[in-house]
Amino acid sequence: MMRWMKIELRGKVSFLSRPESYPEHPTAVEVVQTHMSCVFLTDSHAYKLKKPVRYDYLDFSTLAARRADCEEELRLNRRLARDVYLGIVPLTVAPGGGVRLGGDGEVVEWLLMMRRLPRRSMLDQAIRDGRVARDDVRRFAQVLADFYRRADPVAMDAARYRRRFEDGIRANQRALSAPEYGMPRELLQAVTAGQLAALARQAASLERRVAERRIVEGHGDLRPEHVCLGPEPLFIDCLEFNREWRLVDPADELAYLGMECEYAGAAWIGEAAFETYRQATGDGPPDALVRFYKSCRAGVRAKLSAWHLADHPDPADQGKWTARALRYLELANLYILAPAA
């Protein structure tokens, strides 16, 4: 095996962080890291590298597994952003030694290549700038409604569907109970107990959603930073590594987006998106069920925010992610406490 096959992750990241590594010769490269990937942003493109990690819910530990995931991510994201996802590019051993992007040499890594979208066009940035209009929301919500309407229903056992929420609630509690995260014990217990009680109250509604064949293979990670506004709205960065997590009730996915918009201070966006969805599909899920979905999504986001502490050792970043986890946990509790409309 060539020595470059054993190149460590930090060596790949170092190479891909340099502008001269790219044939397009960008002026700079911005690096964004998560606990499972690194994204390298050039002037006009984005290159996504999967970290060689293994968790209970994914396995990127081999080069073959990372390539397969890149291919799946390409396929899935072309459903809602076809022209954005351009292809898969190898990182190879160069003829004179070292590595290069592309080429016919021995492959040491695979990257997903995307067209970089304008930052100001993303919904999260537009919210911060106060530039979101109701027509923007109606346009993107109509695209989503059409997507859900075209999607084939997925057979789902009602008991399995309910159990997925119970398992998720308890997993969030276990993760956030870690002392290093500093989450208030009473709040965490209140959220867990409240969500389990709401799950029992919503059992009939959840079973009805399954019986009505509402479960589809959706986006899986519908957040404002993944929504590109414009005459033809785009939705990027779907959850590709776990199909089970993409099997969703559209009301759950829209509740997720609504929760994130409310977290960002724009609750009206979620409400307007739901109204467009209802008008386009005739589907009107109960408000109490939507609040339950929002609470569960906020709980997951609290857990993921806490997990980011492992990727951001800087004290300033640590404080930011701890605060985010707490805010999400508080929001999860508020949805459970909200009175029926």
KAHU-V110237 format. One record per helix or strand of 3 or more residues. SS is the DSSP state (A for helix, B for strand). FROM is the first residue (numbers start at 1). LEN is the number of residues. If there is no record, write none. Layout:
SS;FROM;LEN / SS;FROM;LEN
//
This chain:
A;3;4 / A;9;8 / A;19;3 / B;30;4 / B;37;5 / B;45;6 / A;63;15 / B;85;9 / B;99;3 / B;107;9 / A;119;3 / A;123;7 / A;134;17 / A;158;19 / A;179;3 / A;185;17 / A;203;9 / B;215;3 / A;224;3 / A;243;4 / B;247;3 / A;250;14 / A;267;15 / A;287;24 / A;315;23
//
